[in-house]
Structure formats: C-alpha cells, structure tokens
Amino acid sequence: MGGEQGQPGVRLVGWYAPETGQPTAFPTQPEWQPISMSSATDGSVWASGGNNQIAVWTGTWRGARPALPPPPRTFIQVAATDRNTAYLLVFGVDDESLLRPSGVSLTTDGGRTWKLRSLRGSTLRGSRDAATVGNRLVVVDSSGGVQVIDPTPSAPRKVAGTPSLWSLDSTGSRLVGTGVQDGRYYATTDGEKWTELQLPG
C-alpha cells in the first residue's frame, strides 16, 4: 500500500464506494502502508500505520497523528464513527504490556486533538478486532468475548451472553460479527444484543 500504482510488491489501498458498493482504489495513496482501516458512516475512511501514523480520507488524505506518551507506546487499530470521530486502541500505556490494549484514544474533531484514557487493570486481554456502532466502541477480545467502551470515560465492560466472535464489520447503523469456529454471522445495533443472520442457501 502506498507508493505508485503498479509498483512491484505494493498493494493499492481501496474501499467500497458508497454510491455503488463496488471496490475501488483511492485516487491518491498514503505514503505509508496502512495496517488498519475503518470506513465511517459518512463515507470517510480512517487508516492507521505501524509507526504511529494515522490519516483520514474525505476526498483526499489528511494526516491526523495523535499525541501519545513516550515510546514504546503504539497503536494498531482505528475504529471510526464519522470524519470527526474515531477511536484508537493504544498499547503500552502505564507501562502495561505491548501485547494487549491498555488505553483508548478518542478524537471528536477530526484528529486535531485526542483524549487518551488508561484501561489499566481492565479485563481486556488482546484484541481480535474493534469497530464502532453509534458512538460506542465494540471490541472482540482474545477469547472471542465482546466488550464495549462508551465515549464517556469508562472502562471496557464485558457483555454477557454474546456469541464468540472473530471479526467485526461496521455497516453504518449496525455491526456484523463473524463467529470464531462456525463462520456464522451475527448483527447488533448496540454491541449488547446480537442476532444470528440467516444467509441465503
């Protein structure tokens, strides 16, 4: 990803065009390789890179690099609500392990300012995936359990009775989660109540 089109070994960054639902490449590419991308409800797209890089697409790429505590703090995953609001899962906050999220950074002004809050002592161990539904961040932890984080300062909380999930995909007003073992699909509008989707046979 990044670099010029057709360069050997470089993948183009693409997304599904909202008006057609068809995959398409961005007309310009980031200068770094994204490792996490999140489409927002208003058609904007957020991307994060491996060197604490972040950018938002709103017709062109714009940098939105947040201020973090000193290294080795880093973030891997971005989850967007709209062109102004996005979450980052941050690793290494409060000297906790770099192997699990230990902080959440939130912007509500398009990345100009970020508020970092510690998840120290939380039960969130690792992260398989994260996405937003409404203004809430939904995280699938390393055991497939669902945890939610609200925009107001609060620790992540486990949601009981949810299916064991592997990945999440935001579809605007709801999330779709993929089952860990059976590949079944589940949908939610709040991160708490999940309904299995019946796929066409």
N, C-alpha and C positions, 0 to 999 in steps of 0.2 A: 504494500500500500504506500502511497506517496510516490514521488518521482514522476517520470514522464510515462505517458501511455506507451505500452509495448516494450518497456524496458525489461530485459530478461530477469525472471525471478521476482518481479514486483507485481503484486495484485492491486487492482484498482479498488478504491472504496466506492461501494454502491449502496443503494437503498431502494425501497419500493416507492415509486412515485405515487403520491396520494391520489392524484386525479385518475390514474389508470390502474393502479395496483400492480404495475409491471416493474420488474427490476431494471434499474438504470444506474449508470455511473455518474458520480458528481462531475460537473464540467471542470472544476478545479479540484486538485488533490492536496491533502495535508502534506507538509514536508517531513512528517514522521509517520511511523506505522501505528495506527490505532490498534489497541488490544481489547477495547470495549466500546460498543456503540449503542446508543439508545435513541429511538425515534419518539418524538413528543406529539401530543395531540394536535398541535397547531402546524405540523409539517416540518418543524425544525428538527435537527439531529445533533446530538451531543456525542463527542468522541473523546476517549482518554488514551494516552500513550504511556509507555513504560518508564519515561523519565519525568514523571510528574507533569505531563503535558495534558492540556485539555482545550478543546475548541468546540464552538457551536456553529452549525450551518443554518443560516437564514437567508439563503440566496448567494452567500459567499462564506468562506470560513473566517471566523473571528476568534482569536485567542482569548481564553478566559482562565488563565492559570491562577489557582488559588494560593494563598499564603499558607504554608504548613510549618509545623515545628521543625527543628533541625533534622537532617538525615540521621538515621536511615528511614525516617518516616516516608511512606509512599502510599499511593492509592492505585487501585487496579480497575475498579468498576464504577461506571457512571450510570445513573438512572434518572431520566428526565421526565418532568411533567409538562413543561412548555418552554418557549425560548428564554424565559426568565428564571425558571425554577428547576433546579437539578440537585441530586444528592450524589455524594461520593462516599464509597466505603474506604476508610483510611486504615492502614496497617501501621503498627509500631507506635501508637500514641501511648503516653505514660510508660514508656519502656516495656510495654507488653509485647507479646510475640508478633513477629512479622508474618506468622503463618495463619493468623486469623484477624478479622476486622476488629479493631479496638477503638474506633472513632467513626463518626459520621460528620461530614461537612456539607452544609446546605447553603445554596445561593438562591435568592429570590429577585435578584436584579441583573440577571444575565451573566453572572460571573464576575461582576466588578468587586463585590465583597462576598466573603464566605464566613459562616459561623461554624466552628468546629466544636463538637462536644464529645467527650470521652464516653466510651462504653465500658470502661474499666469495671471488672467484676461481673459483667453480664454473662449470660449463658450462651451467647452467640459464638459458636466454635466453627471457624471456617465459613466459607460461603460458596455455594454452588452457583447461585445466580441471584440477581436482585432486579426489581422493576417497580414502577410506581403505578398505583391505581388511585385516582383522585389526587390528593396531596400526601398520601401515605406511602411509605417505602415498605415493600414486601420483600423479605429475604428468605431464600431457601438455605438452611444451614447444612453442615457437612453430613448430617444424618438424614437429610431429606425433610426435616421438620420445618414448618412455616413459622416465621417470626415477623412481627410488624413494628414499625417505628413511625410515630406520628410527628408532624412538623414541630409541635410544641416540645420543649425539652423533656425527653423521657427516654428511659432505657428500652431496648427491644423487649418485647414480650412474646412468649410462645403462644401459639394458637392451638388449642386442644381440638382433637377430632378431625384434623385435616388429613388428606391423603399424603403419602410420602412422595415428594416431588423431586425432579432433577433440574428442570429449567423452567424459566418464566418468559412469556412474551406479552408485551403490552399491546392491547388492541384499542386503546383510547379510553373508553369508559369501563373496561374490564380487563382482567388478566387471564391468560390461558397458561396452565401449568401442565407439564408432561410428567407422567408417572415414572418412578425410578426403575421399576422392574418390568412392568407390563406394557409400557408405552401408551397407556390410556391418557386421555386429555380431560382436564378439569378447568372450570371457569369460575371466577369470582368477581364481584363488584366492590368488595371492601377488604379482601385479604383474609376474611374470617370464615365466611360461609362459602363452601366450594361445591359445585355441581358437576357431575361427570357429563361430558359432552358425548352425545351419540353420533358417531361418524357414519356417513353413508356406507352401506355394504357394497 
